[in-house]
Amino acid sequence: MLYKNLSVKELYASIPDAKIIADFFEIGLEIGSSQLAVSAMEELMFRGNADIIIAKLNKSQLRPGNSLTSMIARSLVEYRENPILHKYGKALLQGHGNEGILKWLHTPREEDLSLSEKSPGQDRVNGQKLSENEGLDEAIIDAINEGFEPQGF
């Protein structure tokens, strides 16, 4: 019997179409199977399909504190090749971001609202954002800066 010797990695390697892997990821999210969801998500990471991961995570409603969300978050934190997903994983571990990754990116953070005066080079007056996309821009810049931090030193 072949299936007794087939690893998950070999199984995914035998599937050439990333859409099929994405379907596995979506099914895992829908039924709450952390093994299926995370293994498919990590295969998509390996293949460089972060856009598919973002689309599927945006459609799903992750519940903070459950095992599926925790496993996805831990896997995303380890995924340093995509700074946005890495930072989103950290947010999930802290109990944020369950509304979806795109809404999470557009949500102002406490540190964004804590500035009380306009700083040089920033478009803020009395802690109010002047631009609708400023929170998104800052989240992306923060994620990129975190992505380039050296590890293990």
C-alpha positions in Angstrom: 0.0 0.0 0.0 1.6 3.2 -1.2 -0.3 5.7 1.1 1.4 4.3 4.2 4.8 5.6 2.9 3.6 8.9 1.4 4.5 12.0 3.4 2.4 15.2 3.3 5.3 16.9 1.6 5.5 14.3 -1.2 1.7 14.5 -1.6 1.7 18.2 -2.1 4.7 18.0 -4.4 2.7 15.6 -6.6 0.0 18.3 -7.1 1.2 20.8 -9.8 -1.7 23.3 -9.5 -1.6 25.8 -6.6 -5.4 26.2 -6.9 -5.9 22.7 -5.6 -3.6 23.4 -2.7 -5.6 26.6 -2.1 -8.8 24.6 -2.1 -7.3 22.3 0.6 -6.4 25.4 2.6 -9.9 26.8 2.3 -11.5 23.5 3.3 -9.2 23.2 6.3 -10.3 26.7 7.4 -14.0 25.9 6.8 -14.0 22.6 8.8 -11.5 23.8 11.4 -8.8 21.3 10.6 -5.5 22.9 11.7 -3.5 20.0 10.1 -5.1 20.5 6.7 -5.2 24.3 6.8 -1.6 24.8 8.0 0.0 22.1 5.8 -1.7 23.6 2.7 -0.8 27.1 3.8 2.8 26.2 4.3 2.9 24.5 0.9 1.5 27.8 -0.6 4.2 29.7 1.3 6.9 27.3 -0.1 5.6 27.9 -3.6 5.5 31.7 -3.1 1.8 32.1 -3.3 1.3 34.7 -0.6 -1.5 36.4 -2.6 -3.6 33.2 -2.4 -3.0 33.0 1.4 -4.0 36.6 1.9 -7.2 36.1 -0.2 -8.2 32.9 1.7 -7.4 34.4 5.1 -9.4 37.5 4.3 -12.5 35.5 3.5 -12.3 33.4 6.7 -13.4 34.4 10.1 -10.6 33.3 12.5 -11.6 33.2 16.1 -9.0 34.4 18.5 -7.6 31.9 21.0 -8.7 28.7 19.2 -6.2 26.1 18.1 -6.7 26.7 14.3 -6.0 30.4 14.7 -3.0 29.8 16.9 -1.5 27.3 14.5 -2.0 29.6 11.6 -0.5 32.5 13.5 2.6 30.5 14.6 3.2 29.4 11.0 2.8 33.0 9.7 5.2 34.3 12.3 7.9 31.9 11.0 7.2 33.0 7.4 9.8 35.8 7.2 9.7 36.0 3.4 6.5 38.0 3.5 6.6 40.8 6.0 2.8 41.5 5.9 1.9 37.9 6.7 4.6 37.7 9.3 3.2 40.8 11.1 -0.3 39.5 10.7 0.7 36.3 12.4 2.0 38.3 15.4 -1.3 40.2 15.5 -3.2 37.0 15.6 -1.1 35.7 18.4 -1.9 38.8 20.4 -5.7 38.4 19.8 -6.1 40.9 17.0 -6.9 40.6 13.3 -9.8 38.2 13.4 -11.8 40.5 11.1 -9.5 39.5 8.2 -6.1 40.6 7.0 -7.2 43.5 4.8 -9.5 45.1 7.4 -6.7 44.5 10.0 -4.3 46.4 7.7 -6.7 49.3 7.4 -7.5 49.5 11.2 -5.5 52.2 13.0 -3.3 50.8 15.8 -3.0 52.3 19.3 0.6 53.4 18.6 -0.7 55.3 15.5 -3.2 57.2 17.5 -0.8 58.0 20.4 1.0 60.8 18.7 -0.2 64.1 20.0 1.7 66.6 17.9 2.8 66.7 14.3 6.3 65.2 13.9 8.6 66.2 11.1 7.9 64.2 8.0 4.5 63.0 9.2 1.1 64.2 8.1 -0.5 64.3 11.6 -2.1 67.1 13.5 -3.1 66.4 17.1 -3.0 62.7 16.6 -5.5 62.7 13.7 -4.6 61.1 10.5 -4.8 63.3 7.5 -4.8 60.5 4.9 -7.3 57.6 4.7 -4.5 55.2 3.7 -1.9 56.3 6.3 -2.6 53.5 8.7 -2.1 51.0 5.8 1.1 52.6 4.7 2.5 52.6 8.2 1.6 48.9 8.7 3.3 48.0 5.5 6.4 50.0 6.3 6.5 48.5 9.9 6.1 45.0 8.4 8.9 45.5 5.9 11.2 46.8 8.6 10.5 43.8 10.8 11.1 41.5 7.8 14.6 42.7 7.5 15.6 42.4 11.2 18.4 39.9 11.6 17.4 36.6 13.3 19.4 34.6 15.8 22.1 37.2 16.6 
